[in-house]
Amino acid sequence: MVKCPNCKKELTKPKKTWTYGLFKVQAYSCDNCGTDFREYTKAGKHSFTLKLKKGKGYVRA
Ligand SMILES: [Zn+2]
């Protein structure tokens, strides 16, 4: 279970999942506010979150 970094709505299903080096990446699209963000997990632990900012690409949430 993750929370949208923008509106805090809890989301259950990632839109897409892949691995990036040592990280497991889960991409979400908030169905409440439309924010796109990515959760990075390393060795089963949450590492950081990136969210998509218009015109800036992905930045730290
Ligand atoms: Zn949201």
N, CA, C, O and the ligand as a Tripos MOL2 file, in Angstrom:
@<TRIPOS>MOLECULE
protein
  245   243    62     0     0
PROTEIN
NO_CHARGES

@<TRIPOS>ATOM
      1 N           0.8410   -1.2000    0.0000 N.3       1 MET1
      2 CA          0.0000    0.0000    0.0000 C.3       1 MET1
      3 C           0.8810    1.2560    0.0000 C.2       1 MET1
      4 O           1.7660    1.4070    0.8410 O.2       1 MET1
      5 N           0.6260    2.1310   -0.9360 N.am      2 VAL2
      6 CA          1.3910    3.3820   -0.9890 C.3       2 VAL2
      7 C           0.4300    4.5650   -0.9620 C.2       2 VAL2
      8 O          -0.7610    4.4350   -1.2450 O.2       2 VAL2
      9 N           0.9870    5.7260   -0.6120 N.am      3 LYS3
     10 CA          0.1690    6.9310   -0.5910 C.3       3 LYS3
     11 C           0.6310    7.8930   -1.6650 C.2       3 LYS3
     12 O           1.8290    8.0600   -1.8950 O.2       3 LYS3
     13 N          -0.3120    8.5130   -2.3080 N.am      4 CYS4
     14 CA          0.0090    9.5310   -3.3010 C.3       4 CYS4
     15 C           0.7690   10.6640   -2.6080 C.2       4 CYS4
     16 O           0.3110   11.1710   -1.5840 O.2       4 CYS4
     17 N           1.9400   11.0750   -3.1590 N.am      5 PRO5
     18 CA          2.7100   12.1570   -2.5210 C.3       5 PRO5
     19 C           2.0110   13.5090   -2.6080 C.2       5 PRO5
     20 O           2.4010   14.4570   -1.9280 O.2       5 PRO5
     21 N           1.0090   13.5970   -3.4200 N.am      6 ASN6
     22 CA          0.3030   14.8630   -3.5870 C.3       6 ASN6
     23 C          -0.9380   14.9680   -2.7030 C.2       6 ASN6
     24 O          -1.0790   15.9330   -1.9520 O.2       6 ASN6
     25 N          -1.8340   13.9900   -2.7830 N.am      7 CYS7
     26 CA         -3.1060   14.1020   -2.0580 C.3       7 CYS7
     27 C          -3.2530   13.0690   -0.9460 C.2       7 CYS7
     28 O          -4.2570   13.0670   -0.2340 O.2       7 CYS7
     29 N          -2.2570   12.1850   -0.7900 N.am      8 LYS8
     30 CA         -2.2360   11.1760    0.2850 C.3       8 LYS8
     31 C          -3.2550   10.0580    0.1350 C.2       8 LYS8
     32 O          -3.4710    9.2820    1.0660 O.2       8 LYS8
     33 N          -3.8720    9.9740   -1.0170 N.am      9 LYS9
     34 CA         -4.7970    8.8720   -1.2320 C.3       9 LYS9
     35 C          -4.0060    7.5680   -1.2920 C.2       9 LYS9
     36 O          -2.9280    7.5110   -1.8840 O.2       9 LYS9
     37 N          -4.5520    6.5280   -0.6760 N.am     10 GLU10
     38 CA         -3.8700    5.2410   -0.7040 C.3      10 GLU10
     39 C          -4.1750    4.5110   -2.0090 C.2      10 GLU10
     40 O          -5.3220    4.4250   -2.4480 O.2      10 GLU10
     41 N          -3.1180    3.9950   -2.6070 N.am     11 LEU11
     42 CA         -3.2610    3.2780   -3.8670 C.3      11 LEU11
     43 C          -2.7410    1.8580   -3.6890 C.2      11 LEU11
     44 O          -1.7470    1.6290   -3.0000 O.2      11 LEU11
     45 N          -3.4100    0.9300   -4.3050 N.am     12 THR12
     46 CA         -3.0360   -0.4650   -4.1080 C.3      12 THR12
     47 C          -2.3070   -1.0690   -5.3030 C.2      12 THR12
     48 O          -1.4110   -1.8970   -5.1400 O.2      12 THR12
     49 N          -2.6920   -0.6540   -6.4900 N.am     13 LYS13
     50 CA         -2.1670   -1.3280   -7.6670 C.3      13 LYS13
     51 C          -1.2280   -0.4660   -8.4930 C.2      13 LYS13
     52 O          -1.6260    0.5900   -8.9860 O.2      13 LYS13
     53 N           0.0310   -0.9130   -8.6500 N.am     14 PRO14
     54 CA          0.9080   -0.1660   -9.5590 C.3      14 PRO14
     55 C           0.4610   -0.3410  -11.0000 C.2      14 PRO14
     56 O          -0.0650   -1.3810  -11.3970 O.2      14 PRO14
     57 N           0.6880    0.7100  -11.7620 N.am     15 LYS15
     58 CA          0.3480    0.6820  -13.1820 C.3      15 LYS15
     59 C           1.3460   -0.2110  -13.9160 C.2      15 LYS15
     60 O           1.0200   -0.9100  -14.8760 O.2      15 LYS15
     61 N           2.5890   -0.1480  -13.4080 N.am     16 LYS16
     62 CA          3.6810   -0.8480  -14.0690 C.3      16 LYS16
     63 C           4.7660   -1.1390  -13.0340 C.2      16 LYS16
     64 O           4.9790   -0.3500  -12.1130 O.2      16 LYS16
     65 N           5.4430   -2.2590  -13.1850 N.am     17 THR17
     66 CA          6.5310   -2.6340  -12.2730 C.3      17 THR17
     67 C           7.7260   -3.1060  -13.0820 C.2      17 THR17
     68 O           7.5740   -3.8590  -14.0440 O.2      17 THR17
     69 N           8.9200   -2.6610  -12.6900 N.am     18 TRP18
     70 CA         10.1220   -3.1560  -13.3670 C.3      18 TRP18
     71 C          11.2960   -3.0400  -12.4170 C.2      18 TRP18
     72 O          11.1630   -2.4970  -11.3210 O.2      18 TRP18
     73 N          12.4350   -3.5450  -12.8290 N.am     19 THR19
     74 CA         13.6140   -3.4040  -11.9900 C.3      19 THR19
     75 C          14.5920   -2.4480  -12.6550 C.2      19 THR19
     76 O          14.7080   -2.3940  -13.8790 O.2      19 THR19
     77 N          15.2890   -1.6960  -11.8120 N.am     20 TYR20
     78 CA         16.2590   -0.7300  -12.2890 C.3      20 TYR20
     79 C          17.5100   -0.9060  -11.4360 C.2      20 TYR20
     80 O          17.5930   -0.3830  -10.3240 O.2      20 TYR20
     81 N          18.4740   -1.6400  -11.9600 N.am     21 GLY21
     82 CA         19.6480   -1.9660  -11.1570 C.3      21 GLY21
     83 C          19.2230   -2.7450   -9.9270 C.2      21 GLY21
     84 O          18.5900   -3.7940  -10.0480 O.2      21 GLY21
     85 N          19.5640   -2.2480   -8.7400 N.am     22 LEU22
     86 CA         19.2080   -2.9210   -7.4910 C.3      22 LEU22
     87 C          17.8000   -2.5790   -7.0390 C.2      22 LEU22
     88 O          17.2990   -3.1470   -6.0690 O.2      22 LEU22
     89 N          17.1630   -1.6580   -7.7350 N.am     23 PHE23
     90 CA         15.8590   -1.1870   -7.3060 C.3      23 PHE23
     91 C          14.7150   -1.8950   -8.0150 C.2      23 PHE23
     92 O          14.8160   -2.3030   -9.1720 O.2      23 PHE23
     93 N          13.6450   -2.0190   -7.2830 N.am     24 LYS24
     94 CA         12.4020   -2.4400   -7.8920 C.3      24 LYS24
     95 C          11.5690   -1.1620   -7.9990 C.2      24 LYS24
     96 O          11.4130   -0.4360   -7.0180 O.2      24 LYS24
     97 N          11.0510   -0.8980   -9.1550 N.am     25 VAL25
     98 CA         10.3120    0.3410   -9.3870 C.3      25 VAL25
     99 C           8.8440    0.0290   -9.6190 C.2      25 VAL25
    100 O           8.4960   -0.8680  -10.3870 O.2      25 VAL25
    101 N           7.9980    0.7790   -8.9480 N.am     26 GLN26
    102 CA          6.5630    0.6320   -9.1580 C.3      26 GLN26
    103 C           6.0000    1.9840   -9.5640 C.2      26 GLN26
    104 O           6.1270    2.9670   -8.8340 O.2      26 GLN26
    105 N           5.3840    2.0220  -10.7210 N.am     27 ALA27
    106 CA          4.8090    3.2710  -11.2130 C.3      27 ALA27
    107 C           3.3180    3.3070  -10.8930 C.2      27 ALA27
    108 O           2.5800    2.3570  -11.1550 O.2      27 ALA27
    109 N           2.9040    4.4220  -10.3230 N.am     28 TYR28
    110 CA          1.4960    4.6070   -9.9800 C.3      28 TYR28
    111 C           0.9580    5.8580  -10.6500 C.2      28 TYR28
    112 O           1.6920    6.8020  -10.9430 O.2      28 TYR28
    113 N          -0.3200    5.8350  -10.8770 N.am     29 SER29
    114 CA         -1.0020    7.0210  -11.3520 C.3      29 SER29
    115 C          -2.1920    7.1930  -10.4180 C.2      29 SER29
    116 O          -3.0920    6.3540  -10.3810 O.2      29 SER29
    117 N          -2.1870    8.2910   -9.6650 N.am     30 CYS30
    118 CA         -3.2360    8.5010   -8.6730 C.3      30 CYS30
    119 C          -4.5910    8.6830   -9.3600 C.2      30 CYS30
    120 O          -4.7350    9.5240  -10.2480 O.2      30 CYS30
    121 N          -5.5750    7.8960   -8.9440 N.am     31 ASP31
    122 CA         -6.8890    8.0260   -9.5860 C.3      31 ASP31
    123 C          -7.7090    9.1500   -8.9740 C.2      31 ASP31
    124 O          -8.8300    9.4210   -9.4050 O.2      31 ASP31
    125 N          -7.1380    9.8050   -7.9620 N.am     32 ASN32
    126 CA         -7.8350   10.9170   -7.3320 C.3      32 ASN32
    127 C          -7.3920   12.2610   -7.9040 C.2      32 ASN32
    128 O          -8.2250   13.0720   -8.3090 O.2      32 ASN32
    129 N          -6.0750   12.4950   -7.9380 N.am     33 CYS33
    130 CA         -5.5760   13.7950   -8.4050 C.3      33 CYS33
    131 C          -4.7860   13.7060   -9.7070 C.2      33 CYS33
    132 O          -4.4180   14.7330  -10.2770 O.2      33 CYS33
    133 N          -4.5210   12.4910  -10.1820 N.am     34 GLY34
    134 CA         -3.8470   12.3430  -11.4660 C.3      34 GLY34
    135 C          -2.3280   12.4040  -11.4250 C.2      34 GLY34
    136 O          -1.6810   12.3450  -12.4710 O.2      34 GLY34
    137 N          -1.7390   12.5220  -10.2150 N.am     35 THR35
    138 CA         -0.2870   12.5720  -10.0960 C.3      35 THR35
    139 C           0.3530   11.2370  -10.4880 C.2      35 THR35
    140 O          -0.0800   10.1690  -10.0540 O.2      35 THR35
    141 N           1.3850   11.3250  -11.3120 N.am     36 ASP36
    142 CA          2.1600   10.1390  -11.6490 C.3      36 ASP36
    143 C           3.3790   10.0940  -10.7470 C.2      36 ASP36
    144 O           4.0890   11.0920  -10.6170 O.2      36 ASP36
    145 N           3.6300    8.9640  -10.1280 N.am     37 PHE37
    146 CA          4.8200    8.8540   -9.2930 C.3      37 PHE37
    147 C           5.3620    7.4400   -9.3170 C.2      37 PHE37
    148 O           4.6810    6.4940   -9.7110 O.2      37 PHE37
    149 N           6.6250    7.3230   -8.8770 N.am     38 ARG38
    150 CA          7.3120    6.0430   -8.8800 C.3      38 ARG38
    151 C           7.9080    5.7700   -7.5180 C.2      38 ARG38
    152 O           8.5690    6.6200   -6.9210 O.2      38 ARG38
    153 N           7.6610    4.5720   -7.0440 N.am     39 GLU39
    154 CA          8.2000    4.1260   -5.7700 C.3      39 GLU39
    155 C           9.4190    3.2470   -6.0400 C.2      39 GLU39
    156 O           9.3340    2.2770   -6.7930 O.2      39 GLU39
    157 N          10.5390    3.5810   -5.4320 N.am     40 TYR40
    158 CA         11.7560    2.7860   -5.5780 C.3      40 TYR40
    159 C          12.0000    1.9980   -4.3130 C.2      40 TYR40
    160 O          12.0600    2.5570   -3.2180 O.2      40 TYR40
    161 N          12.1420    0.6950   -4.4730 N.am     41 THR41
    162 CA         12.3450   -0.2010   -3.3450 C.3      41 THR41
    163 C          13.6490   -0.9600   -3.5460 C.2      41 THR41
    164 O          13.9370   -1.4440   -4.6410 O.2      41 THR41
    165 N          14.4270   -1.0570   -2.4860 N.am     42 LYS42
    166 CA         15.6850   -1.7980   -2.5610 C.3      42 LYS42
    167 C          15.7060   -2.8230   -1.4420 C.2      42 LYS42
    168 O          15.4930   -2.4840   -0.2780 O.2      42 LYS42
    169 N          15.9600   -4.0650   -1.7890 N.am     43 ALA43
    170 CA         16.0030   -5.1690   -0.8170 C.3      43 ALA43
    171 C          14.7510   -5.1930    0.0600 C.2      43 ALA43
    172 O          14.8300   -5.4200    1.2670 O.2      43 ALA43
    173 N          13.6030   -4.9580   -0.5590 N.am     44 GLY44
    174 CA         12.3390   -5.0310    0.1590 C.3      44 GLY44
    175 C          11.9880   -3.8180    0.9900 C.2      44 GLY44
    176 O          10.9400   -3.7800    1.6360 O.2      44 GLY44
    177 N          12.8830   -2.8020    0.9730 N.am     45 LYS45
    178 CA         12.6230   -1.6030    1.7720 C.3      45 LYS45
    179 C          12.4010   -0.3960    0.8680 C.2      45 LYS45
    180 O          13.0760   -0.2270   -0.1480 O.2      45 LYS45
    181 N          11.4510    0.4290    1.2540 N.am     46 HIS46
    182 CA         11.2050    1.6330    0.4820 C.3      46 HIS46
    183 C          12.4400    2.5180    0.5100 C.2      46 HIS46
    184 O          13.0060    2.7770    1.5710 O.2      46 HIS46
    185 N          12.8520    2.9780   -0.6630 N.am     47 SER47
    186 CA         14.0550    3.7800   -0.7340 C.3      47 SER47
    187 C          13.7360    5.2530   -0.9740 C.2      47 SER47
    188 O          14.1310    6.1090   -0.1820 O.2      47 SER47
    189 N          13.0390    5.5490   -2.0410 N.am     48 PHE48
    190 CA         12.6000    6.9230   -2.2960 C.3      48 PHE48
    191 C          11.4500    6.9490   -3.2840 C.2      48 PHE48
    192 O          11.1250    5.9440   -3.9150 O.2      48 PHE48
    193 N          10.8450    8.1160   -3.4040 N.am     49 THR49
    194 CA          9.7100    8.3080   -4.2960 C.3      49 THR49
    195 C          10.0110    9.4440   -5.2530 C.2      49 THR49
    196 O          10.5210   10.4910   -4.8520 O.2      49 THR49
    197 N           9.6970    9.2350   -6.5000 N.am     50 LEU50
    198 CA          9.8130   10.3090   -7.4840 C.3      50 LEU50
    199 C           8.4270   10.6270   -8.0000 C.2      50 LEU50
    200 O           7.6190    9.7300   -8.2400 O.2      50 LEU50
    201 N           8.1560   11.9210   -8.1720 N.am     51 LYS51
    202 CA          6.8770   12.2440   -8.7970 C.3      51 LYS51
    203 C           7.0880   13.0930  -10.0290 C.2      51 LYS51
    204 O           8.0590   13.8410  -10.1400 O.2      51 LYS51
    205 N           6.1710   12.9590  -10.9340 N.am     52 LEU52
    206 CA          6.2910   13.6520  -12.2140 C.3      52 LEU52
    207 C           5.7680   15.0750  -12.0960 C.2      52 LEU52
    208 O           4.6200   15.3180  -11.7250 O.2      52 LEU52
    209 N           6.6670   16.0190  -12.4310 N.am     53 LYS53
    210 CA          6.2660   17.4220  -12.4390 C.3      53 LYS53
    211 C           6.2110   17.8940  -13.8740 C.2      53 LYS53
    212 O           7.1300   17.6540  -14.6570 O.2      53 LYS53
    213 N           5.1580   18.5490  -14.2020 N.am     54 LYS54
    214 CA          5.0090   19.0170  -15.5800 C.3      54 LYS54
    215 C           6.1760   19.8860  -15.9930 C.2      54 LYS54
    216 O           6.5090   20.8610  -15.3190 O.2      54 LYS54
    217 N           6.8030   19.5240  -17.1210 N.am     55 GLY55
    218 CA          7.9030   20.3150  -17.6500 C.3      55 GLY55
    219 C           9.2410   20.0580  -16.9900 C.2      55 GLY55
    220 O          10.2650   20.5550  -17.4590 O.2      55 GLY55
    221 N           9.2550   19.2800  -15.8930 N.am     56 LYS56
    222 CA         10.4990   19.0390  -15.1680 C.3      56 LYS56
    223 C          10.9200   17.5780  -15.1320 C.2      56 LYS56
    224 O          12.0550   17.2550  -14.7820 O.2      56 LYS56
    225 N          10.0020   16.7090  -15.4940 N.am     57 GLY57
    226 CA         10.2970   15.2890  -15.4020 C.3      57 GLY57
    227 C          10.1190   14.8020  -13.9750 C.2      57 GLY57
    228 O           9.3780   15.4010  -13.1960 O.2      57 GLY57
    229 N          10.7960   13.7200  -13.6350 N.am     58 TYR58
    230 CA         10.6270   13.1330  -12.3050 C.3      58 TYR58
    231 C          11.5440   13.7910  -11.2820 C.2      58 TYR58
    232 O          12.7520   13.9000  -11.4930 O.2      58 TYR58
    233 N          10.9600   14.2240  -10.1850 N.am     59 VAL59
    234 CA         11.7320   14.8470   -9.1100 C.3      59 VAL59
    235 C          11.4330   14.1260   -7.8010 C.2      59 VAL59
    236 O          10.4190   13.4400   -7.6720 O.2      59 VAL59
    237 N          12.3210   14.2910   -6.8420 N.am     60 ARG60
    238 CA         12.0910   13.6840   -5.5210 C.3      60 ARG60
    239 C          10.8150   14.2050   -4.8950 C.2      60 ARG60
    240 O          10.5710   15.4110   -4.8600 O.2      60 ARG60
    241 N          10.0030   13.2830   -4.4010 N.am     61 ALA61
    242 CA          8.7390   13.6900   -3.7800 C.3      61 ALA61
    243 C           9.0020   14.1670   -2.3580 C.2      61 ALA61
    244 O           8.0700   14.5560   -1.6550 O.2      61 ALA61
    245 ZN         -3.2660   11.9400   -5.5980 Zn       62 ZN62
@<TRIPOS>BOND
     1     1     2 1
     2     2     3 1
     3     3     4 2
     4     3     5 am
     5     5     6 1
     6     6     7 1
     7     7     8 2
     8     7     9 am
     9     9    10 1
    10    10    11 1
    11    11    12 2
    12    11    13 am
    13    13    14 1
    14    14    15 1
    15    15    16 2
    16    15    17 am
    17    17    18 1
    18    18    19 1
    19    19    20 2
    20    19    21 am
    21    21    22 1
    22    22    23 1
    23    23    24 2
    24    23    25 am
    25    25    26 1
    26    26    27 1
    27    27    28 2
    28    27    29 am
    29    29    30 1
    30    30    31 1
    31    31    32 2
    32    31    33 am
    33    33    34 1
    34    34    35 1
    35    35    36 2
    36    35    37 am
    37    37    38 1
    38    38    39 1
    39    39    40 2
    40    39    41 am
    41    41    42 1
    42    42    43 1
    43    43    44 2
    44    43    45 am
    45    45    46 1
    46    46    47 1
    47    47    48 2
    48    47    49 am
    49    49    50 1
    50    50    51 1
    51    51    52 2
    52    51    53 am
    53    53    54 1
    54    54    55 1
    55    55    56 2
    56    55    57 am
    57    57    58 1
    58    58    59 1
    59    59    60 2
    60    59    61 am
    61    61    62 1
    62    62    63 1
    63    63    64 2
    64    63    65 am
    65    65    66 1
    66    66    67 1
    67    67    68 2
    68    67    69 am
    69    69    70 1
    70    70    71 1
    71    71    72 2
    72    71    73 am
    73    73    74 1
    74    74    75 1
    75    75    76 2
    76    75    77 am
    77    77    78 1
    78    78    79 1
    79    79    80 2
    80    79    81 am
    81    81    82 1
    82    82    83 1
    83    83    84 2
    84    83    85 am
    85    85    86 1
    86    86    87 1
    87    87    88 2
    88    87    89 am
    89    89    90 1
    90    90    91 1
    91    91    92 2
    92    91    93 am
    93    93    94 1
    94    94    95 1
    95    95    96 2
    96    95    97 am
    97    97    98 1
    98    98    99 1
    99    99   100 2
   100    99   101 am
   101   101   102 1
   102   102   103 1
   103   103   104 2
   104   103   105 am
   105   105   106 1
   106   106   107 1
   107   107   108 2
   108   107   109 am
   109   109   110 1
   110   110   111 1
   111   111   112 2
   112   111   113 am
   113   113   114 1
   114   114   115 1
   115   115   116 2
   116   115   117 am
   117   117   118 1
   118   118   119 1
   119   119   120 2
   120   119   121 am
   121   121   122 1
   122   122   123 1
   123   123   124 2
   124   123   125 am
   125   125   126 1
   126   126   127 1
   127   127   128 2
   128   127   129 am
   129   129   130 1
   130   130   131 1
   131   131   132 2
   132   131   133 am
   133   133   134 1
   134   134   135 1
   135   135   136 2
   136   135   137 am
   137   137   138 1
   138   138   139 1
   139   139   140 2
   140   139   141 am
   141   141   142 1
   142   142   143 1
   143   143   144 2
   144   143   145 am
   145   145   146 1
   146   146   147 1
   147   147   148 2
   148   147   149 am
   149   149   150 1
   150   150   151 1
   151   151   152 2
   152   151   153 am
   153   153   154 1
   154   154   155 1
   155   155   156 2
   156   155   157 am
   157   157   158 1
   158   158   159 1
   159   159   160 2
   160   159   161 am
   161   161   162 1
   162   162   163 1
   163   163   164 2
   164   163   165 am
   165   165   166 1
   166   166   167 1
   167   167   168 2
   168   167   169 am
   169   169   170 1
   170   170   171 1
   171   171   172 2
   172   171   173 am
   173   173   174 1
   174   174   175 1
   175   175   176 2
   176   175   177 am
   177   177   178 1
   178   178   179 1
   179   179   180 2
   180   179   181 am
   181   181   182 1
   182   182   183 1
   183   183   184 2
   184   183   185 am
   185   185   186 1
   186   186   187 1
   187   187   188 2
   188   187   189 am
   189   189   190 1
   190   190   191 1
   191   191   192 2
   192   191   193 am
   193   193   194 1
   194   194   195 1
   195   195   196 2
   196   195   197 am
   197   197   198 1
   198   198   199 1
   199   199   200 2
   200   199   201 am
   201   201   202 1
   202   202   203 1
   203   203   204 2
   204   203   205 am
   205   205   206 1
   206   206   207 1
   207   207   208 2
   208   207   209 am
   209   209   210 1
   210   210   211 1
   211   211   212 2
   212   211   213 am
   213   213   214 1
   214   214   215 1
   215   215   216 2
   216   215   217 am
   217   217   218 1
   218   218   219 1
   219   219   220 2
   220   219   221 am
   221   221   222 1
   222   222   223 1
   223   223   224 2
   224   223   225 am
   225   225   226 1
   226   226   227 1
   227   227   228 2
   228   227   229 am
   229   229   230 1
   230   230   231 1
   231   231   232 2
   232   231   233 am
   233   233   234 1
   234   234   235 1
   235   235   236 2
   236   235   237 am
   237   237   238 1
   238   238   239 1
   239   239   240 2
   240   239   241 am
   241   241   242 1
   242   242   243 1
   243   243   244 2
@<TRIPOS>SUBSTRUCTURE
     1 MET1         2 RESIDUE 1 A MET
     2 VAL2         6 RESIDUE 1 A VAL
     3 LYS3        10 RESIDUE 1 A LYS
     4 CYS4        14 RESIDUE 1 A CYS
     5 PRO5        18 RESIDUE 1 A PRO
     6 ASN6        22 RESIDUE 1 A ASN
     7 CYS7        26 RESIDUE 1 A CYS
     8 LYS8        30 RESIDUE 1 A LYS
     9 LYS9        34 RESIDUE 1 A LYS
    10 GLU10       38 RESIDUE 1 A GLU
    11 LEU11       42 RESIDUE 1 A LEU
    12 THR12       46 RESIDUE 1 A THR
    13 LYS13       50 RESIDUE 1 A LYS
    14 PRO14       54 RESIDUE 1 A PRO
    15 LYS15       58 RESIDUE 1 A LYS
    16 LYS16       62 RESIDUE 1 A LYS
    17 THR17       66 RESIDUE 1 A THR
    18 TRP18       70 RESIDUE 1 A TRP
    19 THR19       74 RESIDUE 1 A THR
    20 TYR20       78 RESIDUE 1 A TYR
    21 GLY21       82 RESIDUE 1 A GLY
    22 LEU22       86 RESIDUE 1 A LEU
    23 PHE23       90 RESIDUE 1 A PHE
    24 LYS24       94 RESIDUE 1 A LYS
    25 VAL25       98 RESIDUE 1 A VAL
    26 GLN26      102 RESIDUE 1 A GLN
    27 ALA27      106 RESIDUE 1 A ALA
    28 TYR28      110 RESIDUE 1 A TYR
    29 SER29      114 RESIDUE 1 A SER
    30 CYS30      118 RESIDUE 1 A CYS
    31 ASP31      122 RESIDUE 1 A ASP
    32 ASN32      126 RESIDUE 1 A ASN
    33 CYS33      130 RESIDUE 1 A CYS
    34 GLY34      134 RESIDUE 1 A GLY
    35 THR35      138 RESIDUE 1 A THR
    36 ASP36      142 RESIDUE 1 A ASP
    37 PHE37      146 RESIDUE 1 A PHE
    38 ARG38      150 RESIDUE 1 A ARG
    39 GLU39      154 RESIDUE 1 A GLU
    40 TYR40      158 RESIDUE 1 A TYR
    41 THR41      162 RESIDUE 1 A THR
    42 LYS42      166 RESIDUE 1 A LYS
    43 ALA43      170 RESIDUE 1 A ALA
    44 GLY44      174 RESIDUE 1 A GLY
    45 LYS45      178 RESIDUE 1 A LYS
    46 HIS46      182 RESIDUE 1 A HIS
    47 SER47      186 RESIDUE 1 A SER
    48 PHE48      190 RESIDUE 1 A PHE
    49 THR49      194 RESIDUE 1 A THR
    50 LEU50      198 RESIDUE 1 A LEU
    51 LYS51      202 RESIDUE 1 A LYS
    52 LEU52      206 RESIDUE 1 A LEU
    53 LYS53      210 RESIDUE 1 A LYS
    54 LYS54      214 RESIDUE 1 A LYS
    55 GLY55      218 RESIDUE 1 A GLY
    56 LYS56      222 RESIDUE 1 A LYS
    57 GLY57      226 RESIDUE 1 A GLY
    58 TYR58      230 RESIDUE 1 A TYR
    59 VAL59      234 RESIDUE 1 A VAL
    60 ARG60      238 RESIDUE 1 A ARG
    61 ALA61      242 RESIDUE 1 A ALA
    62 ZN62       245 GROUP 0 **** ****
